[in-house]
Amino acid sequence: MAIHEIFMPALSSTMSEGKIVSWLKQPGDEVKKGEAVLVVESDKADMDVECFHSGTLAAVLLPAGATAPVGETLALVAETAAEVEEAKARGNTAASRPSAESAPPSTPEAPSRVEAPMPPAAGVPTKAPATPAPDPAPAPGGRIVASPRAKALARRLGVALESVQGSGPHGRIVANDVERAAGQPLSTSSLVREGRPQTTTPATPVLAKAAPGQAVAFTTAQQAVNRNMTASLGAPCFQVGYTIATDPLEAFYKQVKPRGVTMTALLVKAVAVTLASHHQLNSAYTPEGMRFGAGIHVAVAVAMEDGGLITPVLRDGDRTDLYSLSRTWADLVKRARSKQLQPEDYSGGTFTLSNLGMFGVDRFSAVLPPDTGAILAVAASRPVVAVTGGNAMTIQRQMQVNLTADHRVIYGAHAAAFLKDLAKLLETRPESLAL
């Protein structure tokens, strides 16, 4: 018999602290080994945290909304009744110590610490229900897989999860499934996941509002962006721009768009194919020397609704067909905006693409992400008056691209040659991207 601790897990390689989104269990609740007890917001996503031991959640040391460093004890799980009282005493002692990040629980019933392993599945963040209720019984065919938010909604709306068909990854029940089963109007986040129209463009960050002159705290995701951008200032970067004629690309895009191909997927494919002949652009600086990518894995910047930024990775873009690449990208974006990405979905990028063309931006420069050698900023395609062969004037669509590169591993000639070949591919044979 023993008292076990639940720690703040490291949910990504760059995570130094995490924020408690909600407690799925309350002090006094029974917990089972492998059962999710809380939701933690890392610098990339919200994820369930499971308990490594069965017993009673005796004390919660930090409340929802609190931030703690990786390895900090969040709660205590006791195996016997006597150990429950001992754990409560320990929890009260820990709660009485002031915290720089958050206020301690005001009552013994407030969350204390719980034993937290590193969770395998991502959850959708919500506040824990005000009154504890037992989790739904497993369905006859096996364990019910549902996000914490879906479970909370099911309890509040009186929906039996056994009767709900999940639409999330691997059949996971998500909030909009419960809302639909209860006949409720879908929430904004649900509409985003379903790709339905809404008043706010999904790709546009919705930043927190504050009174004039009032500061608003950064979210965990925003803090991660801040750290990464600050770290990028240590790299000696340079920029090279190029103008690409896009009439052939636009014509090809019209042919493949009905088959689910997006312009972003097209650009990723073109970049990956070009990188196959320009290995220097697929490298990054390390103190030991140049690190060349084991494959061509293009990370693409996606804006989050809460103002954060994440870069899902499309792997082996040079060897993956365009239509598979497009389907994978659609799935990554859907899960990124519902904060359900797993670490392997946003790790290991060897080159980064930032596309703001859908906003009508005519040119911009991107900041180099850490641990990569280059990022390509892509602006909108616009009609311009151009001079062609024979000094003839015509209306031509053009797109400005701007490459930001780490000069420690990539030189000007490397960048220029890459952009020249990328432009040649898009201007003369974009249809080859579908082969």
C-alpha positions in Angstrom: 0.0 0.0 0.0 1.2 3.5 -0.7 0.3 7.1 -1.5 1.1 7.9 -5.2 1.7 11.2 -6.8 0.4 12.6 -10.1 3.0 14.8 -11.8 2.8 17.5 -14.5 3.9 15.4 -17.5 6.2 16.5 -20.3 3.8 16.4 -23.3 6.3 17.7 -25.8 10.1 18.0 -26.1 9.9 21.8 -25.7 7.4 21.8 -22.8 8.7 23.3 -19.5 5.4 23.9 -17.8 1.7 23.1 -18.3 -1.6 24.6 -17.4 -4.4 22.6 -15.8 -7.4 23.0 -18.0 -9.8 20.9 -15.9 -10.1 18.2 -13.4 -12.1 15.2 -14.6 -12.0 13.7 -11.1 -12.6 15.4 -7.7 -11.2 14.6 -4.2 -12.9 11.5 -2.9 -13.5 9.9 -6.3 -12.3 6.5 -7.1 -9.7 6.3 -9.9 -8.5 3.3 -11.9 -5.1 2.7 -13.4 -5.1 4.2 -16.9 -8.1 6.4 -16.3 -7.9 10.1 -17.2 -8.0 12.4 -14.2 -7.3 15.8 -15.6 -6.7 17.8 -18.9 -3.4 19.7 -19.3 -2.7 22.4 -21.8 0.9 22.1 -23.1 2.6 24.5 -25.6 1.0 22.5 -28.4 -2.3 20.9 -27.5 -4.7 19.9 -24.7 -4.2 16.3 -23.6 -5.7 13.9 -21.0 -3.5 12.9 -18.1 -4.0 9.4 -16.8 -3.4 7.9 -13.4 -0.8 5.1 -13.1 -2.4 3.6 -10.0 -5.9 2.6 -8.8 -7.2 4.1 -5.6 -8.9 7.2 -4.2 -8.1 10.7 -5.4 -7.3 12.0 -1.9 -6.0 15.5 -2.5 -5.7 17.9 -5.5 -2.9 20.3 -4.9 -3.5 22.8 -7.8 -6.8 24.0 -9.1 -8.0 24.2 -12.7 -6.4 27.3 -14.3 -3.1 26.9 -12.4 0.2 26.5 -14.1 3.0 24.2 -12.9 6.4 23.2 -14.1 7.0 19.7 -15.6 7.5 17.3 -12.7 5.5 19.3 -10.2 3.1 17.1 -8.1 -0.5 17.9 -8.9 -2.4 15.4 -6.8 -2.2 12.4 -4.4 -3.8 9.0 -4.9 -4.2 6.8 -1.8 -4.9 3.0 -1.8 -6.4 2.7 1.7 -8.8 4.7 3.9 -6.0 5.4 6.4 -3.7 6.7 3.6 -6.5 8.9 2.3 -6.4 10.9 5.6 -2.6 11.0 5.5 -2.7 12.3 1.9 -5.3 14.9 2.8 -3.0 16.2 5.5 -0.1 16.3 3.1 -2.3 18.1 0.5 -3.4 20.7 3.1 0.2 21.3 4.0 1.2 21.7 0.4 -1.8 23.9 -0.4 -0.9 26.3 2.5 2.3 27.2 0.7 1.9 30.3 -1.5 2.5 29.7 -5.3 3.9 32.3 -7.6 1.7 31.0 -10.5 -1.7 30.6 -8.8 -3.5 30.9 -5.5 -3.8 27.8 -3.4 -7.1 26.0 -3.0 -9.4 27.9 -0.6 -11.2 24.9 0.8 -10.3 21.2 1.5 -12.6 20.3 -1.4 -10.5 22.2 -3.9 -8.3 20.2 -6.2 -5.1 18.9 -4.7 -2.4 16.8 -6.4 -3.0 13.6 -8.4 -0.6 11.2 -10.0 -0.3 12.1 -13.6 1.5 10.0 -16.2 2.1 11.1 -19.7 -1.3 10.7 -21.6 -1.5 8.9 -24.9 -4.7 10.6 -26.2 -5.5 14.2 -26.7 -8.6 15.8 -25.2 -10.8 18.8 -25.9 -10.4 21.4 -23.1 -13.4 22.3 -20.9 -14.1 23.1 -17.4 -14.8 20.1 -15.1 -18.4 19.7 -14.1 -19.4 21.4 -10.9 -20.6 18.2 -9.2 -18.8 14.9 -9.7 -20.7 12.2 -11.6 -19.6 8.7 -12.5 -18.1 8.1 -15.9 -20.5 6.2 -18.2 -20.3 2.5 -18.1 -18.4 0.8 -20.9 -20.4 -0.1 -24.0 -21.0 -3.8 -24.5 -18.4 -4.0 -27.2 -15.7 -2.4 -25.0 -14.5 0.9 -23.5 -16.2 4.1 -24.5 -13.7 6.6 -26.0 -14.8 10.2 -25.5 -13.1 13.5 -25.0 -13.4 15.1 -21.5 -15.7 17.8 -22.9 -18.0 15.2 -24.5 -18.3 13.4 -21.2 -19.1 16.7 -19.3 -21.7 17.6 -21.9 -23.2 14.2 -21.8 -23.7 14.5 -18.0 -25.2 17.9 -18.3 -27.5 17.2 -21.2 -28.4 13.7 -20.0 -27.1 11.9 -23.1 -26.0 8.3 -22.8 -22.6 8.0 -24.5 -23.4 4.4 -25.4 -25.9 5.6 -27.9 -23.6 8.3 -29.5 -21.7 7.7 -32.7 -18.3 9.3 -32.5 -16.9 11.4 -35.4 -13.5 12.1 -33.9 -10.2 10.2 -34.6 -10.6 6.5 -34.4 -14.3 6.9 -33.5 -13.7 9.1 -30.5 -16.8 10.8 -29.3 -16.4 14.6 -29.3 -18.5 17.5 -28.1 -20.4 18.1 -31.3 -21.5 14.4 -31.4 -23.1 14.9 -28.0 -24.7 18.2 -29.0 -26.1 16.6 -32.1 -27.5 13.6 -30.1 -29.1 16.0 -27.7 -30.6 18.2 -30.5 -28.6 21.2 -29.3 -27.2 23.8 -31.7 -23.5 23.1 -32.4 -21.0 25.3 -30.7 -18.5 27.5 -32.6 -15.7 25.0 -32.0 -17.9 22.2 -33.3 -18.7 24.2 -36.5 -15.0 24.7 -37.1 -14.4 20.9 -36.8 -17.2 20.3 -39.3 -16.0 22.9 -41.7 -19.3 24.8 -41.6 -19.7 28.6 -42.0 -19.3 30.8 -39.0 -18.8 34.5 -38.3 -15.1 34.1 -37.5 -12.7 32.7 -40.1 -11.3 29.5 -38.6 -7.7 30.4 -39.5 -8.0 33.8 -37.8 -6.9 33.9 -34.2 -9.5 35.2 -31.7 -7.5 37.1 -29.2 -8.6 37.7 -25.6 -10.4 41.0 -25.0 -9.5 43.4 -22.3 -10.5 46.8 -21.1 -8.3 49.7 -22.4 -5.0 49.7 -20.7 -5.5 46.3 -19.1 -3.0 43.5 -19.7 -4.2 40.0 -20.7 -2.0 37.0 -19.7 -0.6 34.9 -22.6 -2.0 31.5 -23.0 0.3 28.5 -22.8 0.4 28.2 -26.6 1.2 31.9 -27.0 4.0 31.7 -24.4 5.5 28.8 -26.5 5.4 31.0 -29.6 7.0 33.8 -27.7 9.8 31.6 -26.5 10.4 30.2 -30.0 10.4 33.6 -31.6 12.8 35.0 -29.1 15.1 31.9 -29.6 15.0 32.6 -33.3 16.7 36.0 -32.8 19.9 34.0 -32.1 20.1 32.7 -35.6 21.8 34.9 -38.3 19.0 35.0 -40.9 18.8 36.5 -44.3 15.9 36.8 -46.8 15.6 36.2 -50.5 12.4 37.0 -52.5 11.1 35.8 -55.8 8.2 36.6 -58.1 6.4 33.5 -59.6 4.0 33.7 -62.5 1.0 31.6 -61.4 -1.4 31.3 -64.4 -0.4 27.7 -65.1 -0.7 26.9 -61.3 -4.1 28.5 -61.1 -5.3 26.6 -64.1 -4.1 23.3 -62.7 -5.6 24.1 -59.3 -9.0 24.5 -60.9 -8.7 21.0 -62.3 -7.8 19.3 -59.0 -9.7 21.4 -56.5 -13.0 19.3 -57.0 -11.0 16.3 -55.9 -10.2 17.9 -52.5 -6.8 19.4 -53.3 -6.1 22.7 -51.5 -3.6 25.3 -52.6 -1.6 24.7 -49.5 -1.2 21.0 -50.3 -0.2 22.0 -53.9 2.5 24.3 -52.5 3.7 21.8 -50.0 4.1 19.2 -52.8 5.9 21.7 -55.0 8.3 22.7 -52.2 9.0 19.0 -51.3 9.7 18.0 -54.9 12.1 21.0 -55.2 13.8 20.2 -51.9 14.6 16.8 -53.3 17.2 18.5 -55.5 18.3 21.1 -52.9 19.4 19.1 -49.8 21.1 22.2 -48.3 17.7 23.8 -47.8 16.5 20.7 -45.9 19.3 21.1 -43.3 19.5 22.8 -39.9 22.2 24.1 -37.6 23.4 22.2 -34.5 26.4 22.9 -32.3 28.0 19.8 -33.8 27.4 20.8 -37.4 24.8 20.6 -40.1 21.9 18.2 -39.6 20.3 17.0 -42.8 16.8 15.8 -42.7 16.3 12.0 -42.9 13.3 12.8 -45.1 11.5 15.8 -46.6 9.0 16.8 -43.9 7.3 20.1 -44.5 5.8 21.9 -41.5 2.9 24.3 -42.3 1.9 27.1 -39.9 -1.7 27.0 -38.7 -3.2 29.8 -36.6 -5.2 28.7 -33.6 -8.5 30.3 -32.4 -6.9 31.3 -29.1 -4.1 33.2 -30.8 -1.6 30.4 -30.7 0.3 28.9 -33.6 1.1 25.3 -34.4 2.9 23.7 -37.3 1.6 20.3 -38.3 4.0 18.3 -40.4 3.3 16.7 -43.8 5.9 13.9 -44.1 7.7 12.6 -47.1 6.0 15.2 -49.3 8.3 14.4 -52.3 7.2 10.7 -52.2 3.5 11.1 -51.3 1.0 11.6 -54.0 -0.9 14.9 -54.1 -4.3 13.5 -53.2 -3.1 11.6 -50.2 -1.2 14.7 -49.1 -4.3 16.7 -49.4 -6.4 14.3 -47.3 -3.7 14.1 -44.6 -3.5 17.9 -44.5 -7.3 18.3 -44.1 -7.2 15.8 -41.2 -4.2 17.6 -39.5 -5.9 21.0 -39.8 -9.2 19.6 -38.4 -7.4 18.1 -35.4 -5.1 21.1 -34.9 -8.0 23.5 -34.5 -9.8 21.1 -32.1 -6.5 20.7 -30.2 -6.3 17.0 -30.8 -2.9 16.7 -32.4 -0.4 14.2 -31.0 3.3 15.1 -30.6 4.2 13.1 -33.7 1.9 15.3 -35.8 3.8 18.5 -35.2 7.4 17.3 -34.5 10.2 16.6 -36.9 9.6 19.2 -39.6 12.7 19.8 -41.8 11.4 22.9 -43.7 8.5 25.3 -42.9 5.9 26.9 -45.1 3.7 29.8 -44.1 0.9 30.6 -46.5 -1.1 33.9 -46.0 -2.3 34.1 -49.6 -5.9 33.3 -48.6 -5.9 36.7 -46.7 -4.9 38.6 -49.8 -1.5 39.5 -48.4 0.8 40.7 -51.3 4.1 40.1 -49.5 5.5 39.3 -46.0 8.5 37.9 -44.3 8.4 34.9 -41.9 10.5 34.4 -38.7 12.6 31.3 -38.8 11.3 28.6 -36.4 13.9 27.0 -34.0 15.7 23.8 -35.2 15.0 24.4 -38.9 17.1 26.0 -41.6 14.5 27.8 -43.7 10.9 29.0 -43.9 9.1 30.0 -47.1 6.5 32.8 -46.8 3.9 32.6 -49.6 1.6 35.6 -50.5 -1.5 35.9 -52.6 -1.6 35.4 -56.4 -2.6 38.8 -58.0 -3.2 40.0 -61.6 -0.5 42.5 -62.7 0.6 44.1 -66.0 3.7 42.2 -67.1 6.1 42.5 -70.0 6.6 39.1 -71.8 8.9 38.0 -74.6 9.1 40.5 -77.5 8.4 43.4 -75.1 4.7 42.6 -75.3 2.5 43.6 -72.4 -0.1 41.3 -70.9 -2.1 40.7 -67.7 -0.4 38.0 -65.7 -1.1 36.5 -62.3 2.0 36.7 -60.0 2.8 35.5 -56.5 5.5 36.9 -54.2 7.4 34.3 -52.1 10.1 35.2 -49.6 12.6 32.7 -48.1 14.1 33.3 -44.6 17.1 31.1 -44.0 19.8 30.5 -41.4 23.0 31.7 -42.9 25.1 29.2 -40.8 23.9 26.4 -43.0 22.3 28.0 -46.1 24.0 30.6 -48.3 22.5 33.1 -50.7 23.3 31.0 -53.8 21.6 28.0 -52.2 18.4 30.0 -51.5 18.4 31.6 -55.0 18.8 28.3 -56.8 16.0 26.7 -54.8 13.6 29.6 -55.5 14.5 29.5 -59.2 13.7 25.8 -59.5 10.5 26.2 -57.5 9.4 29.0 -59.8 10.3 26.9 -62.9 8.2 24.0 -61.6 5.1 26.1 -60.9 5.4 28.2 -64.0 6.0 25.4 -66.6 4.8 22.0 -65.3 2.6 22.2 -62.3 0.6 19.2 -63.6 3.6 17.0 -62.8 2.8 17.4 -59.1 -0.1 15.0 -59.6 2.0 12.3 -61.1 
